[in-house]
Amino acid sequence: MPKVRKRKIPVTATVASTSNTSSSSKPEASRAVIRRFHVLLKRKTQLLKATDRDLARKTELANVEHEIEELGGMESYQRMSTIGQGTDRGGGSEKVLIRWLKDKEMHKKEKKLSRLLEVGALKPDNYESCSTWIDNTPMDLNSRHPSIMEQDFLLLDEEQNHLKWDIISLSLVLNFVPEPSDRGRMLHLANNFLVSGGHLFVALPLPCLANSRYLDFDLFIGLMTFLGFTELQRHWKQGGKMVYHLFQKTMDVPLPLTKLTIPLRLSKKMILRTGDRNNFSILL
């Protein structure tokens, strides 16, 4: 069996050794396992989509699947992610979204509950404290709880979800989607699914915007503007690990887009930074 060359890690950070990390609750160990899962699952998707099935690709796919299992599979990934959302580590990103929504006094409005679609939910009760003004629907690709809907956001019925949601949360979701074009489609679907004036919350690892070869803050905001969103809030800090955005839908952008209407800078990777960078990008 031929040896498979190790590929350069494409997205956000150098991966530390994963031996014995899947059972550790230390923050750095949890992050190392999560980063490694992102790399492996992205590569697995690429290999499964490959048109050719030569021996080298089959061998690499088998090696990738074996390493995923060695790390404990998706259960281990989700457990590490849940640990990272613990209150002893500052809690989940929902705290940021709740604070921003309260700043807009959405909790005081005398109307029906705001319908929230929480994509990538690892716990069913992240918004329980807001149940008097938020009707939350938690959803994840691999549900860990009966109250979390197991569903791929990209495969949601477009007609049934058209103008259905008041708020959509994509917290640490886009960076988990393997293909740049699917990330762009996810954001476009969010526009389609939100009511006019609805809110979109996006949380990403900071290096996705601050240290990417192909994406920076200006290009990301330009892409979101093209998709009918206006930026309301942004939070990150130098040396931090996360960046949070709150957008408001200010324009309908019907599905599907045509290539003739998409600016080249939003549909093709273009180098914005050189040097030691990651390859994260979002394309339409």
Buried (B, 14 or more C-beta within 10 A) or exposed (E): EEEBEEEEBBBBBEBBEBEEBBEBEEBEBBBBBBBBBBBBBBBBBBBEEEEEEEEBBBBBBEBBBEBBEEBBBBEBBBBBBBBBBEEEEEEBBBBBBBEBBEEBEBEEEEEEEBBBBBBBBBBBEBBEEBEEBBBBBBBBBEBBBEEBBEBEBEEBEEEEBBEBBBBBBBBBBBBBBBBBEBBBBBBBBBBBBBBEEBBBBBBBBBBBBBBBBBBBBEBBBBBBBBBBBEBBBBBBEEEEEBBBBBBBBEEEBEEEBEEEEBEEBBBEEEEBBEEEBBBBBBBB
